[in-house]
């Protein structure tokens, strides 16, 4: 009989592409992954892994069994969700991830609410960018992720995921207090065609959104500085080194010497929770979504 934990190890190897990646995803050592795979090979009587340079790859038999393992584990998740739903109790463990401003703006209130209302539920949180969060939900490394769409650019999300809206978050332009436009009640992005920009790191979804949005308005952005943390971006603005778009959720205090001005054509981030559809009936997922929605409504 095939061992479920060994099938889980094989599934992690197929998804992560390496022993070290599978070990990280399963929160075990690389030797534990190797031992589980050796036992699984003995169980099935076939070689499942082959050397590939310094790493390993799945053999044909390994890929075949990995496909079955993914389906089996999905059915197990559905069964667990059905059992939880029948019990109607919010228990067990739930792993949630969010991009930094959502983690800062929503997690403290939401997780505090869950701890009080459901003391037998263990909540684990992590901070990561939306694209990575979606991938981890699809792989099963996260149970739920908080991600975003911009009003004019949607995050690519694969099928098989459910979603629930949490809140809409407006963004402003941050500029040095002595900027010529700092005294205005509203601005347009085109007004900053000749300014240096402080942006999110290249390759991130919000960086792509900023470049896309400015180019759509006929502005080729001069991106002088890149920083993932909004607090770092605002510190650069305070030093007079450019302008940036700064959302309101999780913003916190603004440094002296920085002026925030709303944009005339409002820029909105649509923030939502997403999880695998086969976990839809889990009471813990529903409880987390409700807590996040309550935290979003209070922002």
N, C-alpha and C positions, 0 to 999 in steps of 0.2 A: 504494500500500500504506500502511495506517495505521501511524504510528510509535508504538511502545509507550510511550515516555517522554511523548509528547504526550497519549496516552490517560490516562496516570497523572496528568498535570496536570489534565485535564478531570475525572477522578475526584475529585481533591483539591478542586477548585472546587465540585463537587456536594456533597461531604461537609462542607466547611467553610463554604460559603455566601458566600465573599468572596475576592477576589484576595489580600488580606493574609493571611487565614486559610490559604489554600492554600499561599502562600509559606512561612509559618511551619511548616506540616505537612511540606513538602517540603525545608525548610532551604535555600531559594533566595531570590532577591530578587523583589520584586513585578514588576519589569520583565522578569525571566526568565519568569515565569508569563504575562505579557501577550504576550511574543514567541512562546512555545510555542503559545498559543491562536490567535494570528494565523496561524501556520503551519498549524495543524490546520484552521482554517476554509478556508484555501486548498486544502488537500488534499481536503476533502470537498465544497468548492464551495458551502457553505451557512453562513449566519450562526449561530453557536452561542451568542453572548453578546449581550445587549441592555442598554443603560443602564437603571438603576433608582435614581433619585435620585442620590446620590453614589457608588453602587456599581454592581454589575452583577447580572444574573440570567440563567439559562439560557433560551434559546428552546426551543420545542417540539423542534426538531431537536437542540438541545444536550442536553435531558433524555433523548431517545431514545438518542443516542450515549453519554451518561453511563451509562445502564443497561447497554448492551452493554460499555462499558469496565469496569464493576465485575465483570461475569461473566468477561471476558477476563483481567483481572488476578488474579481468584481462580483461574482455570485455570493461569495462569503460576505462582502460588504453589504450587499442587498439583504442577505439573511440577518446580519447584525442589526441593520436599520429596522427591519420588520420586527425583530424581537424587542428592540428598544421602544419602537412605536407601540407594540402591544402592552408592554409594561407601563408606558407613559411616563417614565421617570427620566429626569435629566441627570445622568450619571456618566462615569467613565472619563475619558480624556478627549479633548478637542484641541487641534493645533491650528492657529490662525496667524496669518501674516498680513502686513500692510506696508505701503510706502511710508516714508518717514513722517510727513505731516499728518497723515491719517493715524499712524501709530501714536503720535504725540497728542493729537486732538481728540481721538475717540477711545483708545484702549484704556486709559486710566479709569474713566467713568464706566465703560462697558464691562471691563473685567471686574471692577469693584462691585457692580450690580450683580454679576453672575456669582461671585463668591458669596454674597449675602443671600441671594435667592436660591442658589443651588450648591450647597456646601460640598456635595459629593461629586461635583464636576471639577476635573482638573483642566485648567486652561493654560496652554503654552503659547506664547506669542513670539513672533520674530519680525524683524524689519527688513524689507527687501523691495526692490523695484517691481512695478506691476507685471512686466513681462515674465520675470523670474517667478513671481508669485503664481501666475496662471500655470506655468509649466509645472510647478511643484504640486498644485492642486490636481492637474491631470495625471501626474506620476503617482499620486497618493501620499506624497511627503507632507502635504498640508491638507487639512479638512476644509478650510475656508480661507479665502483671500479677500482683502479690501483693495479694490483697484479703481481705475478712473477712465473716463472718456473726457476729452475736451469737446466743447460744443461744436467745433468745426473739424474735429479729427477723432475717430474712434480707435480704441485699443483693439488690435486683432485678437479675437477670442475664439478658440476652436469649439466645435459642437460638443454636446454631451455635458454642458455646464448649465446649471440654473443660476439665476441672479435675482437680487432684490435691491432696489434703490435705497440709499441711505440719506443723501443730501446733495444739494447743489452748492458749490463753493465758488464764490466770485474771487477774481484776482485784480490787483491794482498794479500800477507802475511805481516802482521805488526809484528815487533819484536823490542826488545830493540836495541839501536844503538851499544851496545857492544856485541851483540850476535855473536857467531862464524861465522854465515852465513850472517851477515849484509852487507858484502862487495861484495857479489855475484851479478851478473847481473840477474840471474834467479835461482829459487829453485824448488824442488819437495816437495809435501806435506809429502812424506815419510821421508824427511830429518828431520822432527820435531817429530819423533816417541818418543823421550825421553824428550820432552818439556811439560810443563804444558800449557793448552789451556784456553783461555778466549772465552766464547761462548755466544750465545743468550740464553735466558731462556729455560729450559727444557719444551718440549711440543709444542714449536713454530716450524713452518715449516722449518726455517733456521737451528735450532738446529738439527732437524731430518736429514736435508741434510748434515750437517757437520759430524755427527756421521756415517751416511751411507757412505759418501765419504771416510772418513779415514779408516773405516773398510774394504771397498772395496780394499784399497791399503795395507791391512795387518797391519794397525795401530789401536791399541785400545786406543782411546784418553783419556788422563788424564785431565779431565775438572775440573780446580781448581776454576774458577770464572765464574759467569754468569751475564750478563747485557744486557738489551734490547737496550740501546742507544749506537751507535758506538763511540760517544765521551767519554762515560764512559769506554768502552772497551779499547780505545787508551790511556786513562789516566792510566789504569792498566798496559798496556804494557810499558808506559813511566816509571813506577815505577819498571820495571824489573820483573813483576809477571807472565809472560808467553808470548805466541804468539797468534795471532788471524787472521782470514780471514776478510778483510775489503773491501767491494765494493767501487767503485769510485763515483757513483752517490750520490750527497748530502753529500760528505765526509767533505768538508770544510777544515779548517786548521788542520795540523797535529802537535801534541805537540813536543816540543824539546825532544830529546832522543829516538825518534821512527824512525825506518827505514822501508820503504815500498819496498818490492821486488816482481816483477812479478813472476807468476808461469809458469813453462815451458809448461805444458799442460793447456792451458788457461781455467780458470773457468769463465763461463758467466751466468749472470742472464738475462733471456728473460722477459722483462717487457712489460705488455700489459694492455689495458683497457677492461673491460667486463661489459655488461649490459644485461638486460632481452630482449630476442628476440622480445617480443611483443611491445617494445618501439623503435624498430629499426628505424622507420620512423620519429621520433621526430626530428625536426631541431635543438633543443637544444642539444640533444645527439650528433648529427653529429658535431655541433660547438665545443662542449667540446673535442671530440676525435681529431678534427683537431688542436685545440689549444695545447693539450697535445703532439700530434705528432710533432708540431713545436717546442715546448719546449724541447722535447727529441732530435730532430735533432740538436739543438743548444748546447747540452751538450758536 
